[in-house]
């Protein structure tokens, strides 16, 4: 009884367990189950059915599920893949308890935000797809738990911006897609944390600004797609982090500028797509550093100018697409613009308005296999234009405007020998008898002379003055007569709104075009070219360089300067102009700078300063600053005044003179401005008379026929604006001494000697001789005739009339001529005893500063000695020889 009851209870428990297990393993109604896969798609479900816990893959796509699904997955601990595509979900269901989930597909719902807390901590989710929703907001930290995420797709939403630090925990993310959103700015460091990302797609947004460092943090990105945005330029600033980039797509943007050096961090780039943008020119360094680039797509831009070195850095380039641009001049006029592309295989130049092909247009393209020149109205091809393309096998040309003159015969042979005719459908347009003939069928007897324009006068390079008018002239002929059109180009681009005058001469065969540049400015400088076309072809002139120059203009002018001796002089001079003018200095109109000879002068070219240190009076003068450039020269002057305190060149020395003799008192001075001299005797000003007079700018006080009343203290006072100085001389008048020489002769000799010694100008000679002669006019004439001899006369070539150096020899006999001391210097020791005895005077005549022979002419007629005047220099003494036999004195 008991056993049977136990068995019945046990059976009931087993039944209950079987029912429970049946519930856990039962496939949901309307769904299809296959092992761990449950397919509930396309069942028009409005709520999530009871899903067995054993499910690993669950497909709920294409239903009508809405927000009611929240909490429907909390027991699905084994769930790995869930598809909720194309439902009506407005929020992301909570997958907090789905710790095993790997992939979530939520495409095509009505989700408007990504909120925090929808995913389990340390989630194993590696793929999250949220394409085609209405997501506008992604909360900061919403992706924090998705640390193992590898692929995140957010295409076709309404995202306008992404929060900073959104991807800080996604170090495993490799693919991020944000296409077809409304993002307009990519902030700096936005993608920081995506160290493993390899593919980033942000196509079809409104991005017009990429901040510097926007992609910083990337280490592995290979593909970056930014097509169909509003990006206007490419700069180095937002390239940081793209060092590993292989493919960059920027088609269909507004790019018109590429910064120089923009690709410095992208040296591994292999594919670059810049098609459908607004590039107008390619400069020499626009693609610098792209040494590994293999494909460059530039088709459908506005490129009309390509510099000679534009592609010189892309030595590995294999495909270059330049179709649908305006680069006719590159092919028509340049020499080897693509010559560095020696590995190029595919070259597309279709639809570029090309009319002619120069002989060196494709120079260096030795490995090109395909060349596309379709949809160009090509009229002429210069001989051997394709000779360098030895591997060319697919040549596409479909022009119907070829000028089939005799210069095209080389191409007929080249096509027959090198190419397949099926790609070449070019036909002749001239001469008339071969119009429509395929070029490869042209025969030698059908060719004629070229009717293309020929330029007979090329525009000439010249300098143009700013704000004036400049003209460029171009003349061309054509035969037979045909309408020629002139186009002016500047820096390889068309001149905008040109002012052109044209005329036709010589029965319509020659035409001239004059480009007028009114009111020239700096923007008008550049290289100008004349392009002449007719229906048979185009001819390019040589390029004329026009440089714009402006007259120099001072921005700093030197001003008058006054300094004291020993101080530093600074003169400032700076000028502007185009080209920048050169600054030069002159002194008194010449290049003789005493300060330069003494290494006291320095010119600073960087700041236009002119220095003179330790200023001296010899530095005084007018300094001229000249600013010169090709437009002209301007000059500014400034005076330099050097002030020097008055001083005595020589110490004033006491004098002794014999009564009746003449004496000269010297007060040799210097100073700037020139000091005023005032003589006083015993404290009273000296009044000039027949016996007392001043000469040599008052530096010499001459007393003739001295008397005892002349004895006393003579004071020389010198004054200028810096001060006053005084010095004193004591003059003693001694009793007369008997001398066997005529007084008149001695007076003349002494005075001339002293004055020569002190000053020596020809004017002073005349004055002294004049006064001496007056005094001697009534002298007694009954003295014996004697012979007097003077030697060692020194003459100087210096032009300074009043400078007295301090280095006169102490042995010079002119030291105190005409004084008591001078008697000691003349070797005059006693009186002669006979008439024939001669008295010899020996003295030095120093520093004669004027041509003494001229003074000789001015000597009074009563002086008739045999004279050899000072005709030599100071180094070679000359001699005076006064003979009393020939004198009336």
Buried (B, 14 or more C-beta within 10 A) or exposed (E): EEEEEEEEEEEEEEEEEEEEEEEEEEBBEEBEBEEBEBBBBEBEBEEBBEBBEBBBBBBBBBBEBBEEBBEBBEBBBBBBBBBBBBBBBBBBBBBBBBBBBBBBBBBBBBBBBBBEBBBBEEBBBBBBBBBBBBBBBBBEBBBBBBBBBBBBBBBBBEBBBBBEBBBBBBBBBBBBBBBBBBBBBBBBBBBBBBBBBBBBBBBBBEBEEBBEBBBBBBEBBBBBBBBBBBBBBBBBBBBBBBBBBBBBBBBBBEBBBBBEBBBBBBEBBBBBBBBBBEBBBBBBBBBBBBBBBBBBBBBBBBBBBBBBBBBBBBBBBBBBBBBBBBBBBBBBBBEBBBBBBBBBBBBBBBBBBBBBBBBBBBBBBBBBBBBBBBBBBBBBBBEEBBEBBEEBEBBBBBBEBBBBBEBBBBBBEBBEEBBEEEBBBBBBBBBEEBEEBBBBBBEEEBBBEBBBBBBEBBBEBEEBBBEEEBBBBBBBBBEEBBEBBBBBBBBBBBBEEBEBEEEEEEEBBBBBBBBEBEEBEEEBBBBBBBBBBBBBBBBBBEBBEBBBBBBBEBEBBBEEBEBEBEBEBBBBBBBBBBEEBBBBBBBEEEEEBBBBEBEBBEBEEEEBBBBBBEBBBEBBBEBBBBBBBBBBEBEBEBEBBBBBBBEBBBEBBBBBBBBBBBBBBBBBBBBBBBBBBBBBBEEEEBEEEEBBBBBBBBBBBBBBBBEEEBBBEBBBBBBBEBEEBBBEBEBBBBEEEEBBBBBBBBBBBBBBBBBBBBBBBBBBBBBBBEBBBEBBEEEEEEBEEBBBBBBBBBBBEEEEBBEBEEEBEEEBBBBBBBBBBBBBBBEBEEEBEEEEEBBEBEBBBBBBBBBBEEBBEEBBEEBEBEBEBBEBEBEEBBBBEBBBEEBEB
